[in-house]
């Protein structure tokens, strides 16, 4: 079971510096959040891979800074913009091969976008097929301000896209959509292949694991009952915790919960 941290949690550290901090704390699994296009290129790729190899780490996934651009590029009706983003994301898929990352996290079109459901599904399918040539799986994340924040929309994706429909379940985004995270498990089942985790309480929707009152035992048990074998990635906003060590403590807390179930 891979339990780790997204480098997004250490923003605005540069990717190689964030990775080095995680390694120094003993975190063995990470998601790479690229905050600039150059971070999927040399020399930064080799720097991250060097830290990975020196510290026996695993990189499970890749999340691009370009998520806000997907509405006006990938999910637009303008062919040249679509081609431009496909080219950029193909470059990212190549970078993922070097990193060893298998899951590409997609936000998709925002709610105010005029993208139709049919067009969205077709664009997702095309991107998924392109990623497949690199051994990469595109996984749709539930994002409160995107079309993907709607459980009913995600159900349509699962029904219409078949094997292409894979999902990232983000707890804080589920909360911000006003939904119980368990509803996503009921709706998407074994199509959930990756998780972004955070704790919460009545006052804050994003906290280090163990600092809130979310029932992670029930959550993980329900996922495991459906055959989940993906990664649990701690993803916090920088303002939601104090010292970096809280990220490692979150990993340790999750590990303790999971170890009791497996």
N, C-alpha and C positions, 0 to 999 in steps of 0.2 A: 504494500500500500504506500503510494507516494503522497507525502504530506509536506507542503512547503510554503513558500512565500513568493508573491509577485514583486518584481523590482519596482513596480508602480507605487508600492507602499513606502518607498524611500525617496520619492520625488521631493525636490528636484535634483537629487544626485545623478551624475552621469551614469549611464548603464554599467560601465565597467567598475565604477566606484561602488555602486549599489550592490553589484554582484560580489565584490570583494568583502563588503560588510557582512553580507549573508554568509559567505564562506567562513569568515573569521568567527562568527557566532556558532558555527557548526550546523547551519541549515544545509541539508543535503539535496533538497529538491527546490526548483525555482521555475517561475514563469518569467520570461523576458518581456518587458514592456518597453518597446522602442519609442523614445520620445523625439526622435528625428530620423529622417531617412538614412543619414550616414551611419546610424547605429546598426544598420543591417548590412554594412559594408566594412571593408578593411580600413584601418587596422583594428577597429573595435570588435569585429567578430572574433579575430584571433585572440584578442586580449581576454574576452569573455570565455572563449573555449579553453584558454590556458588556465584560467582560474578554475573552471569546471573540472578539468582533468587533474590538476594538482590537488584538488580537494575532494575528488571522487564524488562529484555532484551529478545530478540528472536535471536536464532542462525538459520540461514536459510540453511547454506551450509557448506561443508567441502572440502578443497583443500589440497592434500598431497604434501609434498616436493619431493616425489618419482616420480613425473611426468617424469623427464629425464630418469628414469629407465624403463619406460613402453616399449620403443622400443626393448630393449634386453631381457626383461622378458615377459610381457603380449603378445606382438605382434611378438615374435620370433617363431621359429618352433621347439624349444627345450622344450619338455614336462615338464621336471622337473623345469625349470625356470618359465614356465607358471603356474604350480601348486604352486610354491613358492609365486608368486605375487598374485595369487588368494587367497591364505591363508592370506597374509598380508592385502589385501584389504577387505577380509571378517572381519578381526579384526577391520579395520577402520569402516566398516558398523555397527558393534556392538557398537563402540564408538559413532558413530553418533546418535544411538538410545538414548544414555544417554544425549547427547548434545541437542537433539531435532532437529538436522539438517536433512533435507530431500533430499538435492541435493548434489551429489558427482561430483566434477569437474574433468574431464579427459582431458589431453592433447593428448595422443595417440602417434603413431609412428612418428618419425622425417622424414623429406623428404629423407634423405640418406638411410633410412632403406629399406631393400629389401622385406618388407611385401607386399603381393599382396592385391588388394582391397577385393577379396573374403575372404582371411584369416582375414583381418582386421574386416570385417563385422561379421564374425563368432565369433571372440574373443570378440568383443563389445557385441554381443548378449548374449554370455555366462556370461560375467561380469554383464550385465544388469539383467539377470535372477537371478543371485546370489544376487545382491543388492535388488531385488524385495522381496526376502524372509525376508528382514529386513525393508521393507517399504521405501526403499531408491531408488531414481531415479538417474541413471548414465547419466550425461549430457555432451555431447561433446563440448568442447570449441574450437573456431576458433583460431589457433595459427600459426603465420606467418611462423615459421620454421618447422612446422609439416605438415603431409598430410592434416590435418584439416584446413590449411590456404587457401586451394583451394575451392572456392565456388562450383565448379562442383563436387568435391568429396563429399561435404556436401549434395548436391542434391541427389547423389547416395545413401548416407546413409539414407536420408529421404525416398526415394522411396523404397529401398530394406528392410529396417528394420521395417517399419510400426510403430507400437506403441512404439517400443523400441527407436526410433530416437528422442531424445530430445537434445536441444542445449543451450549452454551458449554463448551469444554474447559479445565479448570483443572489445570495441571501439579502443583501442590503437593497438591491434593485427590486427584488420581490416585495420587500417591505414598502419601498417608495411607490410601488404600484398599488399598494393597498391590499395585497394578497398574502395569504398564508403560504410560506414556501412549500409546505406539504402539498398544496394544490398543484404545484408544478410537477411534483413527483407523480401524483395521481394521473395527471394529464399526459405526461411525456414518457414516463416509465424508463425502460432500458435505453431509450434514445438519449438520455442524459449521460454524457461521457466525461464531464469535467465540472468542477465546482469552484466558485469564488466564495470564500467563507468569511464571515464576521459575526460578532455577537451583537446583542442589542438589549435595550431595556425600554421602559415606558417613555423615557426622555430622549434617548439617542438611538438611531437606527444603524450605527456602525461603531463597534467597539472591539477591542482585542478579545480573543476567545477566553472565556472565563470571567470577563468583567461585566457580563450581562446575564440575562436569564433565559436565553434560548436553549431549548432541549436538544442538544447535539446528539445525545444517546439515541433518542427516538428518530431523529433525522438520519443518522448514519445507518441505523438498523434497518430503516425502511428502504434506503438506497441499496444496501447490501442484499436485501431480500429479493431485489430485482436483478441482481447480478452485477451491480456497479463495480468496476475495477479501475476507474479512472483516478485522477489526482484530486486531493483537497488542497486548494491554494488559498492561503490567507491573503486577502486583499483589503487593506485599510487605507483610508485617506490620511494624509500626514497630520491633519489637525485632530484626528480621532485617537491618537495615542501620544505618549510622551517620549520615552527612550527607545532606541532601536531594539534593545533586548526584549521588549514586549512582543516583538514579532516572533522571536525564538520561543518565548514562553507560550505564545499562542500555538505554535507547532507542537510543543511538548504537551500542552493540555489536550489537543486533538488526538495526539498519538496515544495518550493514556486512555482516552475514551474508546478509540478504535481497537486498541489491544485487548480490551475487555470483551469485544464482540467477535474477534477472529481467533 
